[in-house]
């Protein structure tokens, strides 16, 4: 078991998502290692709807990709779930 500190929390959050803010790192340190990992693995339902468009429209596909990337980056509570999707 590693010493659970802010550096290790930052490493976990970088691997499980796309990095983390200072406040996220501190919050995950307070959780403790086991709860931090459990929190990342807990799947949460989502009601998100992206742009619904035809598959054969290149512009629509570009808009969908842009929406999805923004969603992944902003998803602090579901970062691992978004990365896996």
VOBA-1610 file (N, C-alpha, C; in pm, whole numbers, padded with zeros to 5 digits, always signed):
BEGIN
Unk+00085-00117+00000Unk+00000+00000+00000Unk+00090+00124+00000Unk+00056+00221-00079Unk+00133+00343-00087Unk+00088+00441+00021Unk+00174+00538+00048Unk+00135+00646+00138Unk+00039+00735+00062Unk-00082+00748+00114Unk-00185+00824+00043Unk-00165+00972+00069Unk-00127+01044-00034Unk-00103+01187-00022Unk-00151+01256-00149Unk-00133+01387-00156Unk-00184+01463-00270Unk-00118+01424-00402Unk+00011+01389-00398Unk+00080+01345-00521Unk+00019+01216-00575Unk-00008+01121-00486Unk-00068+00995-00530Unk-00212+01012-00574Unk-00285+01102-00508Unk-00422+01131-00552Unk-00420+01195-00690Unk-00325+01286-00713Unk-00312+01349-00845Unk-00280+01245-00951Unk-00194+01150-00918Unk-00159+01044-01014Unk-00282+00960-01047Unk-00356+00920-00944Unk-00479+00842-00966Unk-00577+00917-01054Unk-00597+01044-01025Unk-00694+01123-01102Unk-00647+01147-01244Unk-00517+01156-01265Unk-00465+01170-01402Unk-00486+01040-01481Unk-00464+00927-01415Unk-00482+00799-01484Unk-00629+00766-01507Unk-00713+00804-01413Unk-00856+00771-01422Unk-00935+00873-01501Unk-00876+00984-01532Unk-00949+01088-01603Unk-00854+01174-01682Unk-00863+01302-01659Unk-00784+01398-01734Unk-00718+01497-01639Unk-00667+01448-01527Unk-00607+01535-01428Unk-00713+01585-01332Unk-00670+01675-01244Unk-00764+01725-01143Unk-00718+01861-01093Unk-00814+01934-01045Unk-00784+02064-00984Unk-00725+02039-00845Unk-00669+02144-00788Unk-00614+02135-00653Unk-00721+02094-00553Unk-00840+02149-00569Unk-00949+02114-00475Unk-00991+01967-00490Unk-00991+01915-00614Unk-01022+01773-00634Unk-00917+01685-00568Unk-00791+01722-00586Unk-00683+01642-00524Unk-00698+01639-00373Unk-00723+01753-00313Unk-00740+01759-00167Unk-00860+01678-00121Unk-00970+01686-00198Unk-01090+01611-00164Unk-01062+01460-00168Unk-00990+01415-00269Unk-00962+01273-00282Unk-00863+01225-00177Unk-00773+01311-00132Unk-00684+01274-00021Unk-00766+01251+00104Unk-00863+01339+00130Unk-00949+01325+00248Unk-01031+01197+00244Unk-01070+01153+00124Unk-01146+01028+00112Unk-01066+00909+00164Unk-00936+00912+00146Unk-00854+00795+00170Unk-00845+00716+00041Unk-00744+00632+00032Unk-00718+00560-00094Unk-00833+00470-00137Unk-00882+00387-00047Unk-00988+00291-00084Unk-01116+00362-00128Unk-01158+00462-00054Unk-01281+00534-00089Unk-01263+00616-00217Unk-01142+00669-00238Unk-01115+00745-00361Unk-01132+00654-00484Unk-01075+00534-00477Unk-01088+00439-00588Unk-01233+00396-00604Unk-01300+00366-00493Unk-01440+00326-00500Unk-01526+00435-00563Unk-01499+00560-00527Unk-01573+00672-00582Unk-01556+00681-00733Unk-01436+00655-00782Unk-01412+00660-00927Unk-01479+00544-01000Unk-01487+00428-00935Unk-01541+00309-01000Unk-01694+00302-00995Unk-01754+00377-00907Unk-01901+00374-00892Unk-01964+00437-01016Unk-02033+00357-01093Unk-02099+00408-01214Unk-02222+00488-01176Unk-02234+00602-01235Unk-02348+00689-01208Unk-02431+00703-01335Unk-02562+00694-01324Unk-02645+00711-01445Unk-02635+00853-01498Unk-02653+00865-01626Unk-02645+00996-01690Unk-02766+01018-01778Unk-02818+01138-01774Unk-02929+01175-01860Unk-02881+01266-01972Unk-02749+01270-01993Unk-02692+01359-02094Unk-02737+01317-02233Unk-02766+01416-02313Unk-02797+01391-02453Unk-02710+01481-02538Unk-02641+01420-02628Unk-02556+01497-02719Unk-02636+01540-02840Unk-02569+01606-02929Unk-02638+01647-03052Unk-02681+01524-03131Unk-02808+01509-03155Unk-02859+01396-03231Unk-02866+01431-03379Unk-02779+01367-03457Unk-02770+01401-03599Unk-02743+01276-03682Unk-02763+01285-03811Unk-02735+01170-03898Unk-02586+01133-03898Unk-02559+01003-03910Unk-02422+00954-03910Unk-02343+00993-04034Unk-02413+01021-04142Unk-02342+01046-04268Unk-02310+01194-04292Unk-02333+01278-04192Unk-02305+01421-04205Unk-02174+01452-04133Unk-02066+01484-04208Unk-01935+01509-04145Unk-01938+01623-04043Unk-02013+01728-04070Unk-02022+01840-03977Unk-02090+01797-03847Unk-02195+01718-03859Unk-02266+01669-03741Unk-02176+01578-03657Unk-02097+01495-03723Unk-02005+01407-03653Unk-01899+01489-03579Unk-01850+01595-03641Unk-01753+01683-03576Unk-01814+01750-03453Unk-01940+01792-03463Unk-02008+01853-03349Unk-02025+01753-03234Unk-02058+01630-03268Unk-02073+01526-03166Unk-01940+01500-03097Unk-01833+01489-03174Unk-01701+01467-03114Unk-01663+01582-03022Unk-01687+01704-03063Unk-01656+01821-02982Unk-01736+01820-02852Unk-01865+01788-02861Unk-01950+01780-02743Unk-01897+01674-02646Unk-01859+01559-02700Unk-01813+01448-02617Unk-01682+01482-02547Unk-01588+01542-02617Unk-01461+01579-02555Unk-01484+01681-02443Unk-01566+01780-02468Unk-01596+01879-02364Unk-01661+01812-02243Unk-01750+01718-02268Unk-01816+01646-02159Unk-01715+01567-02077Unk-01622+01500-02142Unk-01521+01422-02071Unk-01435+01512-01982Unk-01392+01624-02036Unk-01303+01713-01962Unk-01372+01777-01843Unk-01499+01810-01856Unk-01574+01876-01748Unk-01627+01779-01643Unk-01627+01652-01671Unk-01693+01554-01584Unk-01605+01518-01464Unk-01604+01602-01363Unk-01518+01574-01248Unk-01571+01457-01166Unk-01701+01440-01156Unk-01753+01332-01073Unk-01765+01199-01147Unk-01760+01202-01278Unk-01771+01077-01356Unk-01654+01062-01452Unk-01538+01112-01412Unk-01423+01118-01504Unk-01384+00980-01558Unk-01377+00878-01473Unk-01338+00746-01521Unk-01445+00689-01613Unk-01570+00704-01577Unk-01681+00657-01659Unk-01675+00721-01797Unk-01653+00850-01804Unk-01645+00919-01933Unk-01524+00872-02013Unk-01412+00853-01947Unk-01291+00808-02017Unk-01312+00667-02076Unk-01378+00581-02001Unk-01403+00445-02049Unk-01501+00442-02166Unk-01596+00532-02167Unk-01694+00536-02275Unk-01622+00573-02404
//
